């Protein structure tokens, strides 16, 4: 079946599926990290609200890895195949590179930032810090402009790359290719 796929399609599909598999395993590991790390914060050692704030980011990381890291790449791969199958024009290598060299790396950076912040908050609360504003001020070593720049780069890069792919895919469906 892959004989009818251009080389850059096959390469992109392999990359997306491999990334999705790696993120599926990472998402499962993130779930275990959440369960085990939240147990280290003794129930009753802090107020319920602070306990929730200290552990919520790890729970969200688990979901973000599974959805953004596994399901979105698989959905993109499926959409690419369906669009081609129903007569859409072939996307060029540059349009597909926005996924593999844009979305995937920026997503990985975003997920690493989520992991870093999750443990920053959890460990600060475990050490006895109860003021979330103080914990937030100390995040990213107290360098708020650097933090905003890195977060902005990661999120804008991820959104831009996915947006460029979506527009290219949409446009490919404009006129059916000749048989």
Phi and psi restraints in degrees (value plus and minus 20) as a CYANA .aco file:
   2 UNK   PHI     -92.5   -52.5
   2 UNK   PSI     -26.2    13.8
   3 UNK   PHI     -84.8   -44.8
   3 UNK   PSI     -47.7    -7.7
   4 UNK   PHI    -105.6   -65.6
   4 UNK   PSI     -22.1    17.9
   5 UNK   PHI    -111.7   -71.7
   5 UNK   PSI     115.6   155.6
   6 UNK   PHI     -81.9   -41.9
   6 UNK   PSI     135.2   175.2
   7 UNK   PHI     -76.5   -36.5
   7 UNK   PSI     -62.1   -22.1
   8 UNK   PHI     -89.2   -49.2
   8 UNK   PSI     -47.1    -7.1
   9 UNK   PHI     -88.6   -48.6
   9 UNK   PSI     -69.6   -29.6
  10 UNK   PHI     -79.4   -39.4
  10 UNK   PSI     -62.0   -22.0
  11 UNK   PHI     -84.2   -44.2
  11 UNK   PSI     -63.7   -23.7
  12 UNK   PHI     -84.0   -44.0
  12 UNK   PSI     -64.3   -24.3
  13 UNK   PHI     -82.1   -42.1
  13 UNK   PSI     -62.8   -22.8
  14 UNK   PHI     -81.1   -41.1
  14 UNK   PSI     -64.2   -24.2
  15 UNK   PHI     -82.9   -42.9
  15 UNK   PSI     -65.0   -25.0
  16 UNK   PHI     -83.5   -43.5
  16 UNK   PSI     -63.4   -23.4
  17 UNK   PHI     -89.1   -49.1
  17 UNK   PSI     -61.1   -21.1
  18 UNK   PHI     -83.2   -43.2
  18 UNK   PSI     -63.7   -23.7
  19 UNK   PHI     -81.4   -41.4
  19 UNK   PSI     -63.9   -23.9
  20 UNK   PHI     -81.2   -41.2
  20 UNK   PSI     -61.4   -21.4
  21 UNK   PHI     -83.9   -43.9
  21 UNK   PSI     -64.1   -24.1
  22 UNK   PHI     -82.7   -42.7
  22 UNK   PSI     -60.2   -20.2
  23 UNK   PHI     -92.6   -52.6
  23 UNK   PSI     -50.2   -10.2
  24 UNK   PHI     -83.2   -43.2
  24 UNK   PSI     -65.7   -25.7
  25 UNK   PHI     -85.6   -45.6
  25 UNK   PSI     -60.8   -20.8
  26 UNK   PHI     -83.9   -43.9
  26 UNK   PSI     -59.4   -19.4
  27 UNK   PHI     -83.1   -43.1
  27 UNK   PSI     -59.9   -19.9
  28 UNK   PHI     -84.4   -44.4
  28 UNK   PSI     -62.5   -22.5
  29 UNK   PHI     -83.3   -43.3
  29 UNK   PSI     -59.6   -19.6
  30 UNK   PHI     -82.2   -42.2
  30 UNK   PSI     -55.4   -15.4
  31 UNK   PHI     -84.9   -44.9
  31 UNK   PSI     -61.5   -21.5
  32 UNK   PHI     -85.7   -45.7
  32 UNK   PSI     -62.7   -22.7
  33 UNK   PHI     -78.3   -38.3
  33 UNK   PSI     -63.4   -23.4
  34 UNK   PHI     -80.4   -40.4
  34 UNK   PSI     -69.6   -29.6
  35 UNK   PHI     -81.4   -41.4
  35 UNK   PSI     -68.1   -28.1
  36 UNK   PHI     -92.7   -52.7
  36 UNK   PSI     -59.7   -19.7
  37 UNK   PHI     -90.3   -50.3
  37 UNK   PSI     -55.3   -15.3
  38 UNK   PHI     -90.5   -50.5
  38 UNK   PSI     -45.1    -5.1
  39 UNK   PHI     -88.9   -48.9
  39 UNK   PSI     -45.8    -5.8
  40 UNK   PHI     -92.2   -52.2
  40 UNK   PSI     -38.5     1.5
  41 UNK   PHI    -114.6   -74.6
  41 UNK   PSI      78.2   118.2
  42 UNK   PHI     -73.9   -33.9
  42 UNK   PSI     111.2   151.2
  43 UNK   PHI     -79.8   -39.8
  43 UNK   PSI     113.2   153.2
  44 UNK   PHI      69.4   109.4
  44 UNK   PSI     -32.6     7.4
  45 UNK   PHI     -93.1   -53.1
  45 UNK   PSI     -44.7    -4.7
  46 UNK   PHI    -157.2  -117.2
  46 UNK   PSI     145.5   185.5
  47 UNK   PHI     -82.9   -42.9
  47 UNK   PSI     137.0   177.0
  48 UNK   PHI     -77.4   -37.4
  48 UNK   PSI     -61.1   -21.1
  49 UNK   PHI     -83.1   -43.1
  49 UNK   PSI     -62.6   -22.6
  50 UNK   PHI     -89.3   -49.3
  50 UNK   PSI     -57.7   -17.7
  51 UNK   PHI     -80.3   -40.3
  51 UNK   PSI     -64.9   -24.9
  52 UNK   PHI     -81.6   -41.6
  52 UNK   PSI     -66.5   -26.5
  53 UNK   PHI     -83.8   -43.8
  53 UNK   PSI     -53.4   -13.4
  54 UNK   PHI     -94.9   -54.9
  54 UNK   PSI     -48.2    -8.2
  55 UNK   PHI    -128.4   -88.4
  55 UNK   PSI     -36.1     3.9
  56 UNK   PHI     -79.9   -39.9
  56 UNK   PSI     -59.8   -19.8
  57 UNK   PHI     -82.8   -42.8
  57 UNK   PSI     -55.5   -15.5
  58 UNK   PHI     -88.1   -48.1
  58 UNK   PSI     -57.4   -17.4
  59 UNK   PHI     -85.2   -45.2
  59 UNK   PSI     -61.6   -21.6
  60 UNK   PHI     -86.4   -46.4
  60 UNK   PSI     -55.9   -15.9
  61 UNK   PHI     -79.5   -39.5
  61 UNK   PSI     -65.4   -25.4
  62 UNK   PHI     -73.6   -33.6
  62 UNK   PSI     -69.8   -29.8
  63 UNK   PHI     -87.5   -47.5
  63 UNK   PSI     -60.6   -20.6
  64 UNK   PHI     -83.8   -43.8
  64 UNK   PSI     -60.9   -20.9
  65 UNK   PHI     -82.6   -42.6
  65 UNK   PSI     -65.5   -25.5
  66 UNK   PHI     -86.2   -46.2
  66 UNK   PSI     -64.1   -24.1
  67 UNK   PHI     -97.8   -57.8
  67 UNK   PSI     -77.1   -37.1
  68 UNK   PHI     -92.6   -52.6
  68 UNK   PSI     -52.8   -12.8
  69 UNK   PHI    -111.4   -71.4
  69 UNK   PSI     -50.6   -10.6
  70 UNK   PHI    -127.6   -87.6
  70 UNK   PSI     -72.0   -32.0
  71 UNK   PHI     -92.9   -52.9
  71 UNK   PSI     -62.5   -22.5
  72 UNK   PHI     -83.4   -43.4
  72 UNK   PSI     -67.4   -27.4
  73 UNK   PHI     -80.8   -40.8
  73 UNK   PSI     -58.6   -18.6
  74 UNK   PHI     -86.9   -46.9
  74 UNK   PSI     -57.5   -17.5
  75 UNK   PHI     -84.9   -44.9
  75 UNK   PSI     -60.4   -20.4
  76 UNK   PHI     -84.1   -44.1
  76 UNK   PSI     -62.7   -22.7
  77 UNK   PHI     -82.6   -42.6
  77 UNK   PSI     -65.1   -25.1
  78 UNK   PHI     -83.5   -43.5
  78 UNK   PSI     -63.3   -23.3
  79 UNK   PHI     -82.6   -42.6
  79 UNK   PSI     -58.3   -18.3
  80 UNK   PHI     -82.1   -42.1
  80 UNK   PSI     -64.9   -24.9
  81 UNK   PHI     -89.5   -49.5
  81 UNK   PSI     -62.4   -22.4
  82 UNK   PHI     -84.5   -44.5
  82 UNK   PSI     -63.6   -23.6
  83 UNK   PHI     -81.0   -41.0
  83 UNK   PSI     -62.0   -22.0
  84 UNK   PHI     -86.9   -46.9
  84 UNK   PSI     -61.6   -21.6
  85 UNK   PHI     -85.4   -45.4
  85 UNK   PSI     -53.6   -13.6
  86 UNK   PHI    -113.6   -73.6
  86 UNK   PSI      -2.8    37.2
  87 UNK   PHI      80.4   120.4
  87 UNK   PSI     -12.2    27.8
  88 UNK   PHI     -88.3   -48.3
  88 UNK   PSI     129.9   169.9
  89 UNK   PHI     -87.1   -47.1
  89 UNK   PSI     134.0   174.0
  90 UNK   PHI     -88.9   -48.9
  90 UNK   PSI     113.5   153.5
  91 UNK   PHI    -101.4   -61.4
  91 UNK   PSI     123.5   163.5
  92 UNK   PHI     -97.5   -57.5
  92 UNK   PSI     147.5   187.5
  93 UNK   PHI     -78.6   -38.6
  93 UNK   PSI     -53.8   -13.8
  94 UNK   PHI     -86.9   -46.9
  94 UNK   PSI     -60.1   -20.1
  95 UNK   PHI     -83.4   -43.4
  95 UNK   PSI     -58.2   -18.2
  96 UNK   PHI     -95.8   -55.8
  96 UNK   PSI     -47.9    -7.9
  97 UNK   PHI     -85.7   -45.7
  97 UNK   PSI     -45.5    -5.5
  98 UNK   PHI     -80.4   -40.4
  98 UNK   PSI     -51.5   -11.5
  99 UNK   PHI     -95.9   -55.9
  99 UNK   PSI     -74.1   -34.1
 100 UNK   PHI     -97.3   -57.3
 100 UNK   PSI     -51.2   -11.2
 101 UNK   PHI    -127.9   -87.9
 101 UNK   PSI     -22.5    17.5
 102 UNK   PHI    -136.7   -96.7
 102 UNK   PSI     -92.6   -52.6
 103 UNK   PHI     -78.5   -38.5
 103 UNK   PSI     -70.6   -30.6
 104 UNK   PHI     -81.6   -41.6
 104 UNK   PSI     -69.4   -29.4
 105 UNK   PHI     -85.3   -45.3
 105 UNK   PSI     -60.4   -20.4
 106 UNK   PHI     -88.6   -48.6
 106 UNK   PSI     -53.7   -13.7
 107 UNK   PHI     -84.4   -44.4
 107 UNK   PSI     -65.1   -25.1
 108 UNK   PHI     -78.4   -38.4
 108 UNK   PSI     -62.7   -22.7
 109 UNK   PHI     -82.6   -42.6
 109 UNK   PSI     -63.6   -23.6
 110 UNK   PHI     -80.5   -40.5
 110 UNK   PSI     -63.8   -23.8
 111 UNK   PHI     -87.2   -47.2
 111 UNK   PSI     -56.9   -16.9
 112 UNK   PHI     -85.0   -45.0
 112 UNK   PSI     -59.1   -19.1
 113 UNK   PHI     -83.7   -43.7
 113 UNK   PSI     -59.2   -19.2
 114 UNK   PHI     -82.9   -42.9
 114 UNK   PSI     -62.0   -22.0
 115 UNK   PHI     -83.5   -43.5
 115 UNK   PSI     -65.4   -25.4
 116 UNK   PHI     -79.4   -39.4
 116 UNK   PSI     -67.8   -27.8
 117 UNK   PHI     -86.9   -46.9
 117 UNK   PSI     -58.8   -18.8
 118 UNK   PHI     -76.9   -36.9
 118 UNK   PSI     -68.3   -28.3
 119 UNK   PHI     -96.4   -56.4
 119 UNK   PSI     -49.2    -9.2
 120 UNK   PHI     -78.4   -38.4
 120 UNK   PSI     -68.8   -28.8
 121 UNK   PHI     -88.8   -48.8
 121 UNK   PSI     -68.5   -28.5
 122 UNK   PHI     -79.8   -39.8
 122 UNK   PSI     -66.6   -26.6
 123 UNK   PHI     -88.6   -48.6
 123 UNK   PSI     -55.0   -15.0
 124 UNK   PHI     -83.6   -43.6
 124 UNK   PSI     -63.2   -23.2
 125 UNK   PHI     -86.4   -46.4
 125 UNK   PSI     -61.1   -21.1
 126 UNK   PHI     -82.9   -42.9
 126 UNK   PSI     -50.9   -10.9
 127 UNK   PHI     -99.4   -59.4
 127 UNK   PSI     -22.1    17.9
 128 UNK   PHI      86.9   126.9
 128 UNK   PSI     -20.8    19.2
 129 UNK   PHI     -94.9   -54.9
 129 UNK   PSI     107.1   147.1
 130 UNK   PHI    -133.4   -93.4
 130 UNK   PSI     -25.6    14.4
 131 UNK   PHI    -118.7   -78.7
 131 UNK   PSI      89.1   129.1
 132 UNK   PHI     -85.0   -45.0
 132 UNK   PSI     -50.6   -10.6
 133 UNK   PHI     -84.9   -44.9
 133 UNK   PSI     -61.0   -21.0
 134 UNK   PHI     -86.7   -46.7
 134 UNK   PSI     -61.5   -21.5
 135 UNK   PHI     -80.8   -40.8
 135 UNK   PSI     -64.0   -24.0
 136 UNK   PHI     -85.2   -45.2
 136 UNK   PSI     -59.9   -19.9
 137 UNK   PHI     -79.7   -39.7
 137 UNK   PSI     -57.0   -17.0
 138 UNK   PHI    -100.9   -60.9
 138 UNK   PSI     -32.9     7.1
 139 UNK   PHI     -82.7   -42.7
 139 UNK   PSI     125.2   165.2
 140 UNK   PHI      40.9    80.9
 140 UNK   PSI      17.6    57.6
 141 UNK   PHI      40.4    80.4
 141 UNK   PSI       5.5    45.5
 142 UNK   PHI      59.8    99.8
 142 UNK   PSI     -14.1    25.9
 143 UNK   PHI    -116.4   -76.4
 143 UNK   PSI      59.3    99.3
 144 UNK   PHI     -78.9   -38.9
 144 UNK   PSI     -63.4   -23.4
 145 UNK   PHI     -82.6   -42.6
 145 UNK   PSI     -59.2   -19.2
 146 UNK   PHI     -86.0   -46.0
 146 UNK   PSI     -60.7   -20.7
 147 UNK   PHI     -79.8   -39.8
 147 UNK   PSI     -68.6   -28.6
 148 UNK   PHI     -84.5   -44.5
 148 UNK   PSI     -56.9   -16.9
 149 UNK   PHI     -85.8   -45.8
 149 UNK   PSI     -65.4   -25.4
 150 UNK   PHI     -87.4   -47.4
 150 UNK   PSI     -64.8   -24.8
 151 UNK   PHI     -82.6   -42.6
 151 UNK   PSI     -62.8   -22.8
 152 UNK   PHI     -82.6   -42.6
 152 UNK   PSI     -65.7   -25.7
 153 UNK   PHI     -79.3   -39.3
 153 UNK   PSI     -66.7   -26.7
 154 UNK   PHI     -83.1   -43.1
 154 UNK   PSI     -67.7   -27.7
 155 UNK   PHI     -92.5   -52.5
 155 UNK   PSI     -63.0   -23.0
 156 UNK   PHI     -86.2   -46.2
 156 UNK   PSI     -61.9   -21.9
 157 UNK   PHI     -81.0   -41.0
 157 UNK   PSI     -63.4   -23.4
 158 UNK   PHI     -84.6   -44.6
 158 UNK   PSI     -67.5   -27.5
 159 UNK   PHI     -86.4   -46.4
 159 UNK   PSI     -61.9   -21.9
 160 UNK   PHI     -82.9   -42.9
 160 UNK   PSI     -65.9   -25.9
 161 UNK   PHI     -82.7   -42.7
 161 UNK   PSI     -64.9   -24.9
 162 UNK   PHI     -87.3   -47.3
 162 UNK   PSI     -57.2   -17.2
 163 UNK   PHI     -85.2   -45.2
 163 UNK   PSI     -63.0   -23.0
 164 UNK   PHI     -82.0   -42.0
 164 UNK   PSI     -63.3   -23.3
 165 UNK   PHI     -81.8   -41.8
 165 UNK   PSI     -65.3   -25.3
 166 UNK   PHI     -82.0   -42.0
 166 UNK   PSI     -62.1   -22.1
 167 UNK   PHI     -86.0   -46.0
 167 UNK   PSI     -63.0   -23.0
 168 UNK   PHI     -82.1   -42.1
 168 UNK   PSI     -61.8   -21.8
 169 UNK   PHI     -85.4   -45.4
 169 UNK   PSI     -64.7   -24.7
 170 UNK   PHI     -77.8   -37.8
 170 UNK   PSI     -68.4   -28.4
 171 UNK   PHI     -85.4   -45.4
 171 UNK   PSI     -50.2   -10.2
 172 UNK   PHI     -85.7   -45.7
 172 UNK   PSI     -40.9    -0.9
 173 UNK   PHI    -108.5   -68.5
 173 UNK   PSI     -18.9    21.1
 174 UNK   PHI     -80.7   -40.7
 174 UNK   PSI     -73.0   -33.0
 175 UNK   PHI    -149.2  -109.2
 175 UNK   PSI     112.1   152.1
 176 UNK   PHI     -83.7   -43.7
 176 UNK   PSI     125.0   165.0
 177 UNK   PHI     -93.9   -53.9
 177 UNK   PSI     134.7   174.7
 178 UNK   PHI     -94.8   -54.8
 178 UNK   PSI     120.5   160.5
